[in-house]
């Protein structure tokens, strides 16, 4: 066996730690062995880029026990599986955040999302691991939920060393190889890895923490014709003429040149916004409410995964508070009384959406006038006699002609 050069990366120790990680977290084995280690003396510990390269500091490997290295392997691959780089980029664009300091905040928030349930059962928590408890934050939240809850300051100076690479926050580092470097994975390969990991978690749900089960539920969701129809209806609505368009004075219209002393606004395209109204009346079952939450996740995917463009409103006879979408299991569906979705329409239209999506069993009066935005209705199916036991002949009014209707759970829609 060839002796290791002084200061070189101890691959034997590094790979032993990865093997230990795969043994104690078997559902992550596919992702762990897909990571390609790259020796780097610029990364403080270990870091990843979005192309599934893992940059490793030789000094960090030398001083870290194998059990802790195994935990770092799991931590880094979690950044990639949970798409923290893509989510970080989207959050930065939406909130106009720039600079390394804001990306450090995203790295800290992403670590909180991962570290609240990653340790134990064979994985030792590193002494300097960032957890919600240490930052006095609640557990079980997502990166986007943690970010508004803290700011950098003297209390967090000790975390200035933290750098998990662009795979954790989307900001490319100088020591990364980039899209054209060796051993990077294509987008299709990365998606295939996520699917296989989600498949493993779904096959043995009892062995995975709640956070991983939540992630797998969103990734591994079998396609069904009615969901494709709902997504198609939504995409048609948001791409229609006028959706996501507004006048803006930031760039004057070209016609202004022909009208001296008059500044005319120009028409600009912005990302379309969607408001989802969920029927929470007593006639909607718990199973249908669970299905509605899955549809909210599908709607988010239909707009390109931009959760920041989707808001959710529960409504029975009265509308509740409009909430931004962060995680489907974090949505509080309040109701249980009668049904009047007209109040839901009124409340949703105050947010000035481009599309309103209504998920309902149809037992509701509808607005007398067509809203100023596109409307998609997802109907929970009902069989004969299931509407009103005291009046078997009762049938609710059909959704109005100006709404695009998809029957949830049917093959034809």
C-alpha positions as CSV (number, residue, x, y, z in Angstrom):
1,X,0.0,0.0,0.0
2,X,1.3,3.4,-1.0
3,X,1.9,5.7,2.0
4,X,-0.2,8.9,2.1
5,X,1.7,12.1,1.5
6,X,1.8,14.5,4.5
7,X,-1.1,16.9,4.4
8,X,-2.9,14.9,1.7
9,X,-6.6,13.9,2.0
10,X,-7.1,10.7,4.0
11,X,-9.5,9.0,1.6
12,X,-9.6,5.8,3.6
13,X,-11.0,7.6,6.7
14,X,-13.3,9.7,4.5
15,X,-14.8,6.7,2.8
16,X,-15.1,4.7,6.0
17,X,-17.2,7.6,7.4
18,X,-19.4,7.5,4.3
19,X,-19.9,3.8,4.6
20,X,-20.9,4.3,8.3
21,X,-23.4,7.0,7.2
22,X,-24.9,4.6,4.6
23,X,-25.3,1.9,7.2
24,X,-27.1,4.0,9.7
25,X,-29.1,5.9,7.1
26,X,-29.7,3.3,4.4
27,X,-32.3,5.3,2.6
28,X,-29.6,7.9,1.8
29,X,-27.1,5.4,0.4
30,X,-27.8,6.2,-3.2
31,X,-27.2,9.9,-2.7
32,X,-24.2,9.4,-0.4
33,X,-22.3,7.3,-3.0
34,X,-23.3,9.7,-5.8
35,X,-21.3,12.5,-4.2
36,X,-17.8,12.9,-5.7
37,X,-15.2,14.1,-3.2
38,X,-12.8,16.8,-4.3
39,X,-9.8,17.7,-2.1
40,X,-9.7,21.4,-1.3
41,X,-7.8,23.5,1.2
42,X,-10.1,26.5,0.7
43,X,-13.2,25.0,2.2
44,X,-13.3,25.2,6.0
45,X,-14.7,21.7,6.5
46,X,-16.8,20.0,3.8
47,X,-19.0,21.7,1.2
48,X,-21.0,20.8,-1.9
49,X,-21.9,22.4,-5.2
50,X,-25.2,21.9,-7.1
51,X,-23.5,19.4,-9.4
52,X,-23.0,17.0,-6.5
53,X,-19.3,17.5,-5.9
54,X,-18.2,17.4,-2.3
55,X,-15.2,19.6,-1.5
56,X,-13.2,18.3,1.5
57,X,-10.6,19.9,3.7
58,X,-7.7,17.4,4.5
59,X,-7.1,19.0,7.8
60,X,-10.8,18.7,8.8
61,X,-10.8,15.0,8.0
62,X,-7.6,14.5,10.0
63,X,-9.0,16.1,13.2
64,X,-12.6,14.8,13.0
65,X,-13.7,11.3,14.4
66,X,-15.2,8.9,11.9
67,X,-18.7,9.1,13.6
68,X,-18.8,12.9,13.2
69,X,-17.5,12.7,9.6
70,X,-20.4,10.4,8.9
71,X,-22.8,13.0,10.2
72,X,-21.2,15.7,8.0
73,X,-21.7,13.4,5.0
74,X,-25.4,13.1,5.7
75,X,-25.6,16.9,6.4
76,X,-24.0,17.8,3.1
77,X,-26.1,15.4,1.0
78,X,-29.2,16.8,2.7
79,X,-28.5,20.2,1.3
80,X,-28.6,18.8,-2.2
81,X,-31.6,16.5,-1.8
82,X,-33.6,19.4,-0.4
83,X,-32.6,21.8,-3.2
84,X,-31.3,24.4,-0.9
85,X,-29.3,26.0,-3.7
86,X,-32.4,26.5,-5.9
87,X,-34.6,27.6,-3.0
88,X,-31.8,30.0,-1.8
89,X,-31.7,31.6,-5.3
90,X,-35.5,32.0,-5.4
91,X,-35.6,33.5,-1.9
92,X,-32.8,35.9,-2.8
93,X,-34.6,37.1,-5.9
94,X,-37.9,37.5,-4.3
95,X,-36.6,39.4,-1.3
96,X,-33.8,41.2,-3.2
97,X,-31.0,39.8,-1.0
98,X,-27.5,40.2,-2.2
99,X,-24.0,39.6,-0.9
100,X,-22.2,36.9,1.1
101,X,-23.7,37.9,4.4
102,X,-27.2,37.2,3.2
103,X,-26.0,33.9,1.8
104,X,-24.5,33.0,5.1
105,X,-27.9,33.6,6.7
106,X,-29.4,31.2,4.2
107,X,-26.7,28.6,5.0
108,X,-27.5,29.0,8.7
109,X,-31.3,28.7,8.1
110,X,-30.7,25.6,5.8
111,X,-28.6,24.0,8.5
112,X,-31.4,24.6,11.0
113,X,-33.9,22.8,8.7
114,X,-31.5,19.8,8.4
115,X,-30.0,19.6,11.9
116,X,-33.2,19.5,14.0
117,X,-33.6,15.7,13.4
118,X,-30.5,14.5,11.5
119,X,-28.5,13.3,14.6
120,X,-28.8,10.3,16.9
121,X,-29.3,6.6,15.9
122,X,-25.6,6.2,15.0
123,X,-24.8,9.7,13.9
124,X,-22.9,11.9,16.4
125,X,-23.7,15.6,16.5
126,X,-20.6,17.7,15.8
127,X,-19.9,20.2,18.7
128,X,-20.3,23.2,16.5
129,X,-23.4,22.1,14.6
130,X,-26.0,24.8,14.0
131,X,-29.4,23.8,15.4
132,X,-32.7,25.7,16.0
133,X,-32.3,25.0,19.7
134,X,-28.9,26.8,19.8
135,X,-30.4,29.8,18.0
136,X,-33.5,29.7,20.2
137,X,-35.7,29.0,17.3
138,X,-38.6,26.4,17.0
139,X,-37.8,23.0,15.5
140,X,-39.4,21.4,12.4
141,X,-39.5,24.5,10.1
142,X,-38.1,25.1,6.6
143,X,-35.2,27.4,5.6
144,X,-37.7,30.0,4.3
145,X,-39.5,30.0,7.6
146,X,-36.3,30.4,9.7
147,X,-34.9,33.3,7.6
148,X,-37.2,36.1,8.9
149,X,-36.6,35.0,12.5
150,X,-33.0,36.0,12.9
151,X,-30.3,38.5,11.7
152,X,-26.6,38.4,11.8
153,X,-25.0,40.1,14.7
154,X,-22.6,39.7,17.6
155,X,-24.5,36.6,18.8
156,X,-23.8,34.8,15.6
157,X,-20.2,35.9,15.1
158,X,-19.0,32.4,16.0
159,X,-20.7,31.1,12.8
160,X,-18.7,33.3,10.4
161,X,-16.6,30.2,9.4
162,X,-19.7,28.3,8.2
163,X,-19.5,27.5,4.5
164,X,-21.3,24.5,3.1
165,X,-20.7,25.7,-0.5
166,X,-23.2,26.8,-3.2
167,X,-25.2,23.6,-2.7
168,X,-26.4,25.1,0.6
169,X,-27.3,28.6,-0.5
170,X,-26.9,29.0,-4.3
171,X,-23.9,31.4,-4.2
172,X,-21.0,30.0,-6.3
173,X,-17.6,29.9,-4.5
174,X,-14.2,30.5,-6.1
175,X,-13.0,27.1,-5.2
176,X,-15.8,25.2,-7.0
177,X,-15.3,23.6,-10.4
178,X,-18.4,25.0,-12.0
179,X,-20.8,23.4,-14.6
180,X,-17.9,22.4,-16.9
181,X,-15.7,20.8,-14.3
182,X,-15.0,17.1,-13.9
183,X,-17.4,14.6,-12.2
184,X,-20.4,16.9,-12.1
185,X,-23.9,15.3,-12.4
186,X,-26.5,16.4,-15.0
187,X,-29.9,17.6,-14.0
188,X,-31.5,14.3,-15.1
189,X,-29.0,12.4,-12.9
190,X,-29.7,14.6,-9.9
191,X,-33.5,14.1,-10.3
192,X,-33.0,10.4,-10.6
193,X,-31.1,10.3,-7.3
194,X,-33.8,12.3,-5.5
195,X,-36.5,10.0,-6.8
196,X,-34.6,6.8,-5.7
197,X,-34.0,8.3,-2.2
198,X,-37.6,9.3,-1.9
199,X,-38.6,5.8,-3.0
200,X,-36.5,4.3,-0.3
201,X,-38.0,6.5,2.4
202,X,-41.6,5.7,1.2
203,X,-40.8,2.0,1.2
204,X,-39.6,2.1,4.9
205,X,-41.3,5.2,6.4
206,X,-40.8,4.1,10.0
207,X,-37.0,4.4,9.8
208,X,-36.9,8.0,8.6
209,X,-37.4,11.2,10.7
210,X,-40.5,13.3,10.1
211,X,-38.5,15.9,8.0
212,X,-37.3,13.3,5.6
213,X,-40.8,11.7,5.3
214,X,-42.2,15.2,4.5
215,X,-39.6,15.7,1.8
216,X,-40.2,12.3,0.3
217,X,-44.0,12.9,0.2
218,X,-43.4,15.9,-2.0
219,X,-40.8,14.3,-4.3
220,X,-42.3,10.9,-4.7
221,X,-45.9,11.5,-5.8
222,X,-47.2,9.3,-8.6
223,X,-48.5,11.2,-11.6
224,X,-52.2,10.9,-12.2
225,X,-54.3,12.1,-15.2
226,X,-56.5,14.5,-13.1
227,X,-53.4,16.1,-11.5
228,X,-52.0,16.6,-15.0
229,X,-55.3,18.2,-16.0
230,X,-55.2,20.5,-13.0
231,X,-51.6,21.5,-13.7
232,X,-52.5,22.0,-17.4
233,X,-55.5,24.2,-16.5
234,X,-53.3,26.2,-14.1
235,X,-50.5,26.7,-16.6
236,X,-53.0,27.8,-19.3
237,X,-54.5,30.3,-16.9
238,X,-51.2,31.8,-15.9
239,X,-49.8,32.0,-19.4
240,X,-53.0,33.6,-20.9
241,X,-52.8,37.2,-22.2
242,X,-52.9,39.7,-19.4
243,X,-51.9,37.3,-16.6
244,X,-48.9,38.6,-14.7
245,X,-48.9,41.9,-16.7
246,X,-49.1,45.4,-15.3
247,X,-48.1,48.9,-16.2
248,X,-45.0,50.4,-14.7
249,X,-43.3,53.7,-14.8
250,X,-39.8,52.3,-14.3
251,X,-39.4,52.2,-18.1
252,X,-41.5,54.7,-20.1
253,X,-43.5,53.5,-23.0
254,X,-42.0,54.0,-26.5
255,X,-45.1,56.1,-27.4
256,X,-43.9,58.7,-24.9
257,X,-41.6,60.1,-27.5
258,X,-44.6,61.4,-29.5
259,X,-46.1,63.1,-26.5
260,X,-43.8,65.8,-25.1
261,X,-44.0,66.4,-21.4
262,X,-46.2,63.2,-20.9
263,X,-44.7,60.1,-19.4
264,X,-46.6,57.0,-20.3
265,X,-46.0,53.7,-18.4
266,X,-44.9,50.6,-20.2
267,X,-46.4,47.1,-19.9
268,X,-44.2,44.7,-18.1
269,X,-44.4,41.0,-17.3
270,X,-44.0,39.8,-13.8
271,X,-44.3,36.2,-12.3
272,X,-48.0,35.4,-12.0
273,X,-49.4,35.0,-8.5
274,X,-51.8,32.2,-7.5
275,X,-54.2,32.2,-4.5
276,X,-55.7,28.8,-3.5
277,X,-59.0,28.8,-1.7
278,X,-59.6,25.5,0.2
279,X,-63.2,24.6,1.1
280,X,-63.1,23.6,4.8
281,X,-66.9,23.3,5.3
282,X,-68.4,20.4,7.2
283,X,-69.3,18.6,4.0
284,X,-65.7,18.1,3.0
285,X,-64.1,15.1,4.6
286,X,-60.7,14.9,6.3
287,X,-59.4,12.7,3.5
288,X,-60.4,15.3,1.0
289,X,-58.7,18.0,3.0
290,X,-55.6,15.9,2.9
291,X,-55.9,15.6,-0.8
292,X,-56.3,19.4,-1.0
293,X,-52.9,19.8,0.7
294,X,-51.3,17.5,-1.9
295,X,-53.0,19.6,-4.6
296,X,-51.4,22.7,-3.2
297,X,-48.0,21.1,-3.5
298,X,-48.9,20.1,-7.1
299,X,-50.0,23.7,-7.8
300,X,-46.6,25.0,-6.5
301,X,-44.9,22.6,-9.0
302,X,-47.1,23.8,-11.8
303,X,-45.7,27.4,-11.4
304,X,-42.1,26.2,-11.5
305,X,-41.7,25.4,-7.8
306,X,-42.1,29.0,-6.8
307,X,-43.8,28.6,-3.4
308,X,-43.4,32.4,-2.9
309,X,-46.0,32.9,-5.7
310,X,-48.6,30.7,-4.0
311,X,-50.8,31.8,-1.1
312,X,-53.5,29.6,0.6
313,X,-56.9,30.6,2.1
314,X,-59.3,28.3,4.0
315,X,-63.0,29.1,3.8
316,X,-66.3,27.7,5.0
317,X,-69.0,30.3,5.5
318,X,-66.3,32.9,6.3
319,X,-62.8,33.4,4.9
320,X,-59.8,33.0,7.1
321,X,-56.3,34.6,6.8
322,X,-54.4,34.4,3.5
323,X,-51.1,32.6,4.2
324,X,-48.0,32.2,2.0
325,X,-47.0,28.7,1.1
326,X,-43.9,27.3,2.8
327,X,-44.8,23.7,3.5
328,X,-48.0,21.9,2.9
329,X,-48.1,20.3,6.4
330,X,-47.7,23.8,7.9
331,X,-51.0,25.0,6.4
332,X,-53.7,25.4,9.0
333,X,-57.1,24.6,7.5
334,X,-59.8,26.2,9.7
335,X,-63.5,25.6,9.3
336,X,-66.2,23.0,9.6
337,X,-69.4,25.0,9.3
338,X,-71.5,25.9,6.3
339,X,-70.3,26.8,2.9
340,X,-70.2,30.2,1.1
341,X,-67.1,30.5,-1.1
342,X,-68.1,33.9,-2.2
343,X,-66.4,35.2,0.9
344,X,-63.3,33.3,-0.1
345,X,-63.3,34.8,-3.5
346,X,-63.7,38.3,-2.0
347,X,-60.8,37.7,0.4
348,X,-58.6,36.1,-2.3
349,X,-59.1,39.0,-4.8
350,X,-57.8,41.5,-2.2
351,X,-54.3,39.9,-2.8
352,X,-54.6,40.8,-6.5
353,X,-53.8,37.3,-7.8
354,X,-53.5,36.4,-11.5
355,X,-55.2,33.1,-10.9
356,X,-57.6,31.8,-8.2
357,X,-57.7,28.1,-7.7
358,X,-60.7,26.8,-5.7
359,X,-60.7,23.2,-4.2
360,X,-64.2,22.3,-3.1
361,X,-67.0,19.7,-3.2
362,X,-69.2,22.3,-5.1
363,X,-71.8,22.7,-2.4
364,X,-71.6,26.5,-2.4
365,X,-73.1,29.6,-4.0
366,X,-70.8,31.1,-6.6
367,X,-70.0,34.8,-7.3
368,X,-72.6,36.5,-9.5
369,X,-69.9,38.1,-11.6
370,X,-66.8,36.8,-13.1
371,X,-63.6,37.8,-11.1
372,X,-61.0,40.0,-12.8
373,X,-58.6,37.1,-12.9
374,X,-58.6,33.5,-14.2
375,X,-60.4,30.9,-12.1
376,X,-59.7,27.1,-11.9
377,X,-62.0,24.9,-9.8
378,X,-60.9,21.5,-8.5
379,X,-64.0,19.5,-7.6
380,X,-64.0,16.7,-5.1
381,X,-66.3,14.0,-6.7
382,X,-69.7,13.2,-5.2
383,X,-71.9,10.2,-6.0
384,X,-75.7,10.2,-6.2
385,X,-77.4,10.8,-2.8
386,X,-74.3,11.9,-1.0
387,X,-75.0,15.7,-1.0
388,X,-77.9,15.9,1.4
389,X,-79.5,12.9,3.1
390,X,-82.6,14.8,4.0
391,X,-83.2,15.8,0.4
392,X,-81.9,13.1,-2.0
393,X,-83.0,15.2,-5.0
394,X,-80.8,18.1,-4.0
395,X,-77.9,19.0,-6.4
396,X,-75.7,22.1,-5.9
397,X,-75.3,24.6,-8.6
398,X,-72.6,23.8,-11.1
399,X,-69.5,26.0,-11.2
400,X,-70.0,29.0,-13.5
401,X,-69.0,28.8,-17.2
402,X,-66.2,31.3,-16.6
403,X,-64.3,28.8,-14.5
404,X,-62.1,26.0,-15.8
405,X,-63.3,22.9,-13.9
406,X,-61.3,19.7,-13.1
407,X,-62.7,16.8,-11.2
408,X,-60.1,15.7,-8.6
409,X,-59.7,12.0,-8.5
410,X,-61.1,11.2,-11.9
411,X,-59.3,10.0,-15.0
412,X,-61.1,12.2,-17.4
413,X,-61.5,15.4,-15.4
